Amino acid sequence: PTFDLDMFHWLPSGYGQPRDPAVARELTAEAAAGPAWIIEGVFGWLAEIAARRAQMLVWIDLPWDVCRDGLIARGLRRGATQAEFDALGDTIPRANIPPKLGDGLGTPANESNP
């Protein structure tokens, strides 16, 4: 089976509402306990749990625009609103996000996180 760390990190009741971290860790550990799986996502604190049992790690270093476009597309498929995208911008680490974003999903790299 394939697992998306978004499904473990975010509550199903609304886009941009994180789960309790202990629950997210438990869901990730349960997925990684199976005999075979693929887990994808950008939440390093969750991927770390699965990585201990992984036989192979594949790291894809995509440009921010590709990541942002995927984030927006997933959000739209899952019913996100503009307000939720704006709120999401406050929950993701922004130190390495280029300054060209005007959609609430980033700040210039030389600005500190709020």
Short mmCIF file of the C-alpha atoms (twelve columns), coordinates in Angstrom:
data_MODEL
# 
_entry.id   MODEL 
# 
loop_
_atom_site.group_PDB 
_atom_site.id 
_atom_site.type_symbol 
_atom_site.label_atom_id 
_atom_site.label_alt_id 
_atom_site.label_comp_id 
_atom_site.label_asym_id 
_atom_site.label_seq_id 
_atom_site.Cartn_x 
_atom_site.Cartn_y 
_atom_site.Cartn_z 
_atom_site.pdbx_PDB_model_num 
ATOM 1   C CA . PRO A 1   0.000   0.000  0.000  1 
ATOM 2   C CA . THR A 2   0.948   3.636  -0.504 1 
ATOM 3   C CA . PHE A 3   0.579   6.197  2.285  1 
ATOM 4   C CA . ASP A 4   0.657   9.975  2.047  1 
ATOM 5   C CA . LEU A 5   2.046   11.667 5.174  1 
ATOM 6   C CA . ASP A 6   -0.508  14.441 4.587  1 
ATOM 7   C CA . MET A 7   -3.175  11.937 5.638  1 
ATOM 8   C CA . PHE A 8   -1.386  11.318 8.931  1 
ATOM 9   C CA . HIS A 9   -0.455  14.937 9.645  1 
ATOM 10  C CA . TRP A 10  -3.741  16.701 8.795  1 
ATOM 11  C CA . LEU A 11  -7.174  16.063 10.293 1 
ATOM 12  C CA . PRO A 12  -9.689  14.735 7.773  1 
ATOM 13  C CA . SER A 13  -12.241 17.327 8.937  1 
ATOM 14  C CA . GLY A 14  -10.500 20.238 7.281  1 
ATOM 15  C CA . TYR A 15  -7.473  21.188 5.259  1 
ATOM 16  C CA . GLY A 16  -4.808  22.936 7.282  1 
ATOM 17  C CA . GLN A 17  -5.871  21.541 10.662 1 
ATOM 18  C CA . PRO A 18  -3.021  19.443 12.061 1 
ATOM 19  C CA . ARG A 19  -3.656  16.284 14.060 1 
ATOM 20  C CA . ASP A 20  -2.328  15.800 17.525 1 
ATOM 21  C CA . PRO A 21  1.361   14.941 16.909 1 
ATOM 22  C CA . ALA A 22  1.143   11.773 19.034 1 
ATOM 23  C CA . VAL A 23  -1.725  10.487 16.874 1 
ATOM 24  C CA . ALA A 24  0.148   11.364 13.659 1 
ATOM 25  C CA . ARG A 25  3.203   9.461  14.924 1 
ATOM 26  C CA . GLU A 26  1.056   6.452  15.829 1 
ATOM 27  C CA . LEU A 27  -0.611  6.383  12.397 1 
ATOM 28  C CA . THR A 28  2.797   6.560  10.718 1 
ATOM 29  C CA . ALA A 29  4.210   3.777  12.903 1 
ATOM 30  C CA . GLU A 30  1.186   1.574  12.143 1 
ATOM 31  C CA . ALA A 31  1.645   2.105  8.385  1 
ATOM 32  C CA . ALA A 32  5.368   1.352  8.603  1 
ATOM 33  C CA . ALA A 33  4.743   -1.804 10.651 1 
ATOM 34  C CA . GLY A 34  3.417   -3.609 7.586  1 
ATOM 35  C CA . PRO A 35  5.620   -5.989 5.591  1 
ATOM 36  C CA . ALA A 36  5.698   -3.743 2.488  1 
ATOM 37  C CA . TRP A 37  4.714   -0.120 1.890  1 
ATOM 38  C CA . ILE A 38  5.515   3.165  0.205  1 
ATOM 39  C CA . ILE A 39  5.269   6.289  2.326  1 
ATOM 40  C CA . GLU A 40  5.663   9.687  0.715  1 
ATOM 41  C CA . GLY A 41  5.592   13.193 2.055  1 
ATOM 42  C CA . VAL A 42  7.529   16.138 3.367  1 
ATOM 43  C CA . PHE A 43  6.993   15.828 7.108  1 
ATOM 44  C CA . GLY A 44  10.477  14.815 8.211  1 
ATOM 45  C CA . TRP A 45  9.398   14.232 11.813 1 
ATOM 46  C CA . LEU A 46  6.963   11.569 10.514 1 
ATOM 47  C CA . ALA A 47  9.166   10.195 7.735  1 
ATOM 48  C CA . GLU A 48  11.821  9.565  10.386 1 
ATOM 49  C CA . ILE A 49  9.519   7.013  12.019 1 
ATOM 50  C CA . ALA A 50  9.040   5.072  8.780  1 
ATOM 51  C CA . ALA A 51  12.686  5.425  7.708  1 
ATOM 52  C CA . ARG A 52  13.798  3.127  10.530 1 
ATOM 53  C CA . ARG A 53  12.001  0.239  8.803  1 
ATOM 54  C CA . ALA A 54  12.672  1.276  5.201  1 
ATOM 55  C CA . GLN A 55  14.642  -0.881 2.811  1 
ATOM 56  C CA . MET A 56  15.114  1.997  0.392  1 
ATOM 57  C CA . LEU A 57  14.876  5.791  0.576  1 
ATOM 58  C CA . VAL A 58  14.232  7.888  -2.510 1 
ATOM 59  C CA . TRP A 59  14.790  11.615 -2.119 1 
ATOM 60  C CA . ILE A 60  13.457  13.880 -4.853 1 
ATOM 61  C CA . ASP A 61  14.636  17.473 -4.603 1 
ATOM 62  C CA . LEU A 62  11.979  19.397 -6.517 1 
ATOM 63  C CA . PRO A 63  11.966  23.147 -7.109 1 
ATOM 64  C CA . TRP A 64  9.654   25.093 -4.776 1 
ATOM 65  C CA . ASP A 65  7.243   26.006 -7.621 1 
ATOM 66  C CA . VAL A 66  6.618   22.303 -8.306 1 
ATOM 67  C CA . CYS A 67  6.096   21.610 -4.587 1 
ATOM 68  C CA . ARG A 68  3.800   24.629 -4.231 1 
ATOM 69  C CA . ASP A 69  1.749   23.619 -7.274 1 
ATOM 70  C CA . GLY A 70  1.337   20.113 -5.838 1 
ATOM 71  C CA . LEU A 71  0.368   21.530 -2.462 1 
ATOM 72  C CA . ILE A 72  -2.286  23.732 -4.048 1 
ATOM 73  C CA . ALA A 73  -3.606  20.945 -6.295 1 
ATOM 74  C CA . ARG A 74  -3.893  18.518 -3.358 1 
ATOM 75  C CA . GLY A 75  -5.588  21.173 -1.291 1 
ATOM 76  C CA . LEU A 76  -8.123  21.945 -3.984 1 
ATOM 77  C CA . ARG A 77  -8.878  18.227 -4.475 1 
ATOM 78  C CA . ARG A 78  -9.442  17.957 -0.731 1 
ATOM 79  C CA . GLY A 79  -11.761 20.973 -0.562 1 
ATOM 80  C CA . ALA A 80  -9.405  23.685 0.699  1 
ATOM 81  C CA . THR A 81  -10.480 27.309 0.699  1 
ATOM 82  C CA . GLN A 82  -8.320  30.385 0.219  1 
ATOM 83  C CA . ALA A 83  -8.574  31.101 3.957  1 
ATOM 84  C CA . GLU A 84  -7.231  27.598 4.695  1 
ATOM 85  C CA . PHE A 85  -4.335  28.124 2.256  1 
ATOM 86  C CA . ASP A 86  -3.542  31.411 3.997  1 
ATOM 87  C CA . ALA A 87  -3.629  29.687 7.405  1 
ATOM 88  C CA . LEU A 88  -1.479  26.846 6.064  1 
ATOM 89  C CA . GLY A 89  1.176   29.393 5.190  1 
ATOM 90  C CA . ASP A 90  1.507   30.035 8.910  1 
ATOM 91  C CA . THR A 91  2.089   26.352 9.757  1 
ATOM 92  C CA . ILE A 92  4.856   25.343 7.343  1 
ATOM 93  C CA . PRO A 93  8.555   26.139 7.824  1 
ATOM 94  C CA . ARG A 94  9.365   29.032 5.533  1 
ATOM 95  C CA . ALA A 95  13.098  29.559 5.872  1 
ATOM 96  C CA . ASN A 96  13.877  28.153 2.407  1 
ATOM 97  C CA . ILE A 97  10.825  29.337 0.487  1 
ATOM 98  C CA . PRO A 98  11.676  31.844 -2.270 1 
ATOM 99  C CA . PRO A 99  10.259  35.367 -1.909 1 
ATOM 100 C CA . LYS A 100 8.269   35.336 -5.178 1 
ATOM 101 C CA . LEU A 101 5.172   33.839 -3.560 1 
ATOM 102 C CA . GLY A 102 2.257   36.162 -3.054 1 
ATOM 103 C CA . ASP A 103 -0.284  33.559 -2.049 1 
ATOM 104 C CA . GLY A 104 0.298   33.269 1.691  1 
ATOM 105 C CA . LEU A 105 2.517   30.199 1.361  1 
ATOM 106 C CA . GLY A 106 5.886   31.773 1.960  1 
ATOM 107 C CA . THR A 107 8.097   34.626 3.048  1 
ATOM 108 C CA . PRO A 108 11.485  35.723 1.766  1 
ATOM 109 C CA . ALA A 109 14.308  33.465 2.898  1 
ATOM 110 C CA . ASN A 110 16.008  36.338 4.722  1 
ATOM 111 C CA . GLU A 111 12.977  36.940 6.978  1 
ATOM 112 C CA . SER A 112 12.567  34.937 10.143 1 
ATOM 113 C CA . ASN A 113 9.621   32.644 10.722 1 
ATOM 114 C CA . PRO A 114 6.824   34.122 12.850 1 
# 
